[in-house]
Amino acid sequence: MKNKMFLYLLIIHVTIMGCVTLLALPYGGIGEASCHWDCSDAYLRIVRNGYDHAPSLSAQWVGEANWAFFPAFPLTLRAMMWMTGLSGSNAGIVLNGLLLPVLAYLCYLYQNKKWGPVDYRIYFLFFLTFPPTLWFRIQYTECMFGILLVGMAWSVLNNRFYLASLCATLLCLTRPTGIFCVLIFAAFYLFNAWQNIDNHHKRVHSLGALVAPAIDSTFLVVSGGAGMSVFMIYLYYLTGDSLAFSHIQIGWSRHFHFPGYWLLENIKYKHHINLVIASILDMVVIYKGFQKRFYVEATVLLVTFMLAFSSSLMSIHRIIMANPFFFMIVYSCLMDMRPIVRKAFIGFFGIILLLITILWFHNTNLLY
């Protein structure tokens, strides 16, 4: 059964990657065609030259620095370049090409155990044709972050806290939002342990039963904090500012305001309407997540959304929609539909994936 499932997953993955590779040929090949924005402006610069000692004075990046990009992905990319001899852009494609089926399988394991049974044929087909998987295939951190997030979630679900803590450490070395994911999972785990003590009388006399869950939750948080602290210490040594990863984003017009401020500003001046629409879709899916009792997953999405939503709408579609928990909620909604409607949606999403892939190769601002 497992061999058949892996073969099915790999066939779909290789077929779609083949289509994407063919689409990229007129643009100079998939490595060059897909390496835009964060890939060329940050990750490849980090791989080649390391982190900036001070904000750049060059015309292209004046006043900017690459401190906002956490080190796990660039270091892994550098290792892939060393092992394969490929250029940075091509090594990134190979790296995420290897990681993507692992992410799909982890998501299947997690969703099948927590809300199963799940039909792997529909699941893998929908996962790999889901439009936001564009960012799992190109040279971005989304695929690595997704593996570590779902790996931590699956490990917590199975009470494997050493593995969960390792994932938490690496998660917090991948993106700054990782620490919030760790805190949410630790809090939910402790809350569920408390809920499992049947009644108040039993709770009063069984506080000792919470000692082990409290230790596990603390271990998870400390591990995540340790990962983030390593990068913060490095930044302090490099720049004198341990929060440089946050402060430098002011140069990208990221400023915290009350939730909804940036949405109203974009509507008022008719800027980035695509991001306004994406924000509304994000809110709808997060609401559906709570409605369907995806409590911890929807909370992760909500907290991540509020952090992004309150500072800017830039990249909010990618930050939320390319989170594996977003897919899990959409998949759950899809399974409530009639089979004919379900198939139509999968076909529609597959066409959208191809269209936005071509748009990305055109280096459009619409998808950044």
N, C-alpha and C positions, 0 to 999 in steps of 0.2 A: 504493500500500500504506500509506504513512504517513498520507495523508489519511483513509483508511478507518479506520485505527487510532485517530487523534485523534478522529474523529467518534464512534466506538464508546465511547471513554473519556468524552467529554463527555456523551453520552446517558445513560450509567449515573450519572455524577456529578450531573447536573442532576436526574435522576429521584429519586435518593436525597435530595438536598438539598430537592427539592420535598416529599417525604414528611416529612422532618424539620421543614420550615417549617409544614406543615399540623398536625403533632402539637403544635407550639409555640403555635398560635393561642389555645387556652384559657388559656394561661399568660402572655398579654400580648405575644405575638410572639417570634420566635426570638432577637432580641437580648437582651431582658430575661430570657427564660426560661432562657437558657444562661449568663448572666453571673453565676456564683457563685464563692465562694472566692477563688482567686488573681486572677480577673478583676476582681471588685469590690473585694477587699481590697487589691490591690497594683497591678495594671497600670493600672486607671483612675485610681487615686490618683497614680501616677507621671505619667501623661499630663496630669492636671489641675494637679497641684501640685509635680511634681518629686519628688526623693528627700528623705526626712525628714532634718532636721538632727540630731535626737535622737529616742530612743524616745518613742512617743506617750503622752500622759497621759489621752487620752479613754477613756471607759468601754469602747468597742467594741474598741480596739486597745491597751489599757494595756500598757506595757512592750515593745511591738512596734515594728518599723520595717520599711520596704520595701527594705532594702539587699540582701536575698538574691536579688532579682529583677534579672537583668542587663538592660542597656539596649537591646539590639538590637530586641526585640519592641515595647516601649513606644514607642520612637522611630519605628519603622515604622508603628505604630498611629496615632501622632499625625500622621504625614504622610498616612495614608489619610483621617483625619478632615478634614484641611485640604483635600485634593483633592476629597473627595466631599460635604463638609458634613454627613455623618452623625454620629450620636452615637457615643460610644466603643464601646458594646456592639455596635451594628450595623456599625460600621466593622471591628471585629474579625471578625465573621462574613463580611463581604465579602472581607477580606484573606485569611483562611484558605480561603474558597471559591475564590479565585483560585490560591492556592498548592497546594491539594490535588491537582489533576490534574497539576501539574508534578512533585510528589513521586512520584505513581504512575508517571509516565512515566520519571523518573530511576531509580526502583527497577527498572522493567522493563529499561531499558538496561543497568544494572549486572548484574542477575542473568542476563540473556540472554547477555551477553558472557562472564561468568565461569563460568556453569554451564549455558548454553543447550544446545539451543534452548528457548525459552519460548513457549507459546501465549498471545498477548496477550489473547485473549477470556476465557480462564479466569483469567488473571493479574489483569486489571483488575476483573473481576466479583468475584473473591475479595478483592482488595485493598480495594475500596470498600465491601464488606459485612462486612469484618473488624471485630469489635466495638470494639477499641481505636481505630479511626478516629474514634470519637466525639470524642476529644481533638484530632484533626486539624481538626475542623469548628468547634469552639467557640473562644472567645477565649483560647487557651493557646499556649505557645511550641512545642508538640510538632511542629507542621507545619513551622515555620521551621527548627527544629533538625534535623528529619529531612532537609529539602532540603539544608541545608549539610553534614550528615554524609554523605549519599549522594553529594552533589556532590563532596566531597573524595575519597571512596572511588573514584568513577568517574574523577576526574582523575588520581589516583595510578595507577589501573589502566591508564590511557592515557598515562602519563608526561607529563602536562600540569601541571607543578609550579607554574607561576605562578597558574593557576586554582585548583589545590589549596591553595596558600598563602593566596589570597584567601578561600576557603571556611573555611580553618582560623582565620583572623583573626576572621571574622564568627561562626564557631561558638563561639569562646571569649568572644565578646561576647553570646552568647545564653543560655548556661547554664554553671555552673562545671565540670560534667563534661566540657565540650568539650575542655579541655586534656588530659585523660586519653585521649580518643579520638585526638587528634593524636599524642600520644606513642606510642600503640599502633601507629598506621599507619606512623609514621616507623620504628619498630623493626622491624616486619614487612617493610617495604620494603627496609631495609638487610640484614636476614637473608636474604630471598629473593635479593637481589643476590649475597650470599656463596654461597648454595646453587647458584646458576647457574654458578659457576666449578667445572668438572667434578670435579676430584680434588685431593688435598692438594698434589701436586707443582705442579700448575698454580696452586693458590691461593698457594703460597709465592712464586711468581714473577709473580703477577698481582695483587698488592695494589693496584697502580695502577688496576686496573679498578674498584676500590671507591671511588675518589676522587669520581667524579661522583655515584654514589648517596649517598655520605656528605654531599656538599654539598647535594643535593636534600632529604635527610632533615633536615639541620640547618636549611635554609631553611624547611621546613614547621614545625618546632618553634619556631623564632624567630618566625615569623609568628603562630602560635597564642599564644605567650607575649606577643607585643606586644599582641594584642587583649585578653587578660586584664589585662595591666599597665595599659592605659589606664583600665579601670574601677577597678582597685585604687588607682591614683594619684588618681583622682577621689574615691574614698571616703576616702583619707587626707586630701585637701584638705577634704572635707566634714565628716568625723567625727574625724579624727586616728587612724583605725584602718583600714589598708588591707585587713584581713581581716574587716571588719565584716559582709560577706556571709555568712561562716561563723559568726561569733560570735553574731549575732543569732538564729540558729536554735536556740540553747539555750532561748530563750523558747517554742519550739514543742515542748519536751521531746525535742529531738534531742541525744543524748549518745552518744559512741562507747563501745562495749563490744566484747568478743570476739564474733566472728561466731556467730550463733545465740542470743545472749543475749535479744534482743527477741522472737524467735520463741518461745523457751521461756517467757518472761514472759507473752506473750499467751495461750499454751496453758494455762499454770498458772492464770491468773486469768480465763480464758475471755473475753478481750477481743479484739475485731477478728478474729474467726475468719475472716472474709472475706479479710483481708490475709494470714493464715496460709496459707489455701488458695492465694491468688494467689502467695505466695512459693514454695510447693512446685511450682506449675505453671511458674513462672519457672525454677526449678532443672532441671526435667525438659526444658524446651525448650533451655536452655543446654547441657545434657548432649547432647541430640540434635544440637545444632549442631556440637559437637566430633566426635561420632560420624560426622556426615556431611561432615566436613572443611571446615566453615565456620570455619576457625581464627581468622582475624582478626576476623570478625564476632562469633563466640562469645566471643572474648576481650574485645571492647568491652562486650558484654552482661555478662560475668562481672565485670569490674572495676566497671562501673556498679552492678551488683547488690550487690557486696560493700560498696561505699561506702554505699549506701542501707541495706542489710541490717544493717550494723554500727552504724548511728546511730538507726534507728527503722524500723518497718514502714509508717509513714505514706506513702501515695501510691506504694508500691513497685509496685503493679500498673500504674499509669500510667507510671512512670519506665521500666519494662522493657518492658511489652507494647506501649506506644506508640512504641517504637524501631523504625524500619524493618527493622533486622536481625532482630528477633524475628519479624516477618512473613515474611521471606525463609526462615527456618528452618522455620516452620510450613507455608509453601507447599511447600517441598521435601518435607516429610513427607506433605502432602496428595497430592502427585503420585505417591507410592508406593502409594496406595490404588487400588482398582478404581474405574472411572468412576462406577458407581452410588453407591458410598460417598462418593466425592468430591462429587458433586452434593448428596447428603444433608447433608454437612457445610457446604457453602456455604449451603444453605437454612437450616440450623440457626443458623449464625452471623449470617445476615441477620435472623432473628427476634430473636436475642439483642441485636443492635445496636439494633433498634427498642425493645426492652424497657428496655435500660439508658439509652437516650435519654430515654424517659419518666421513668425514675427520676431522671435528672439534672435534668430540668425540675421535678421535685418537690423539688429541693434536698436530696437524701438524703445522709447521711453515709457510706453504704456505698461510694460511688464516689470519695471524696476520698482 
